[in-house]
Amino acid sequence: MGLMHMKRLSILVLLFLIFPSSSYSDENPVIPAPTDRGVQEFVRLVNAKRRSIGCPELKWDSKAAAIALDHSADMVSRNFFAHINPDGKDPFERMRESRLVFSAAAENITLGPKTGQEAYNTWLRSPGHRKNMLDSRFTRHGVGRVGDRWTHVLIRP
């Protein structure tokens, strides 16, 4: 092997270590937890509710959370509130464009809650949103909030 080939191989190995391929193994995932306190509160509440009805907890998915945060930020910056953005992209298109791998997916959005408890209560009172939050098909999720706009992305890889 030439020196140039070894350098390229070393760079590829380094890039793989810095940016590993996204794997959705349910076994020991290395996924950072949410840092927003309101989001943390919401996650705690939704998982407590899921446990209380015999449904497995949702695991935090940083890619789903980034998609959720981007949608909330987009709704604020372009002053709209909808699952379909002004470009005509629905949640599933946004997920696919972000290379989120899923076999089932859903998105909840809400406008107005200031706390995780308020977002949880709002979605729990809505039959469709409640169904998404408590659906045992979904195993992972991410939540993003910007201002008073919240987005909850739920997936099954």
C-alpha angles and dihedrals in degrees: 000000000000124000092248091053091050091051091051091048091049091051091050092050090048092050090050090053092049096040107026118189112268109260124183101199111152087214113095099329116194099222124149116235122240115276100198108097093216090052091047089053091050092049091050092050097046092048092047089052092048090051091049091059095043096258120135118253119260113248117225113253115196093200092052088046092052090051090048092048092048091052093049090049091048091051090052097043095046094035101235137121115208144103089244113062125220089266089061095250117145125206094267093053090050090050093049092047088053089050094242107163113220141156092193130017143171138179129212121192131183136179123213112022115129097189138038089248091056092048090048093049092047093052093041091056092052112080095214095045091044090052090053094048094049099038109121090209088076115078103167137039147170132202129202129183131184116179107318096338118099129186125190117192116194124188147170109210 
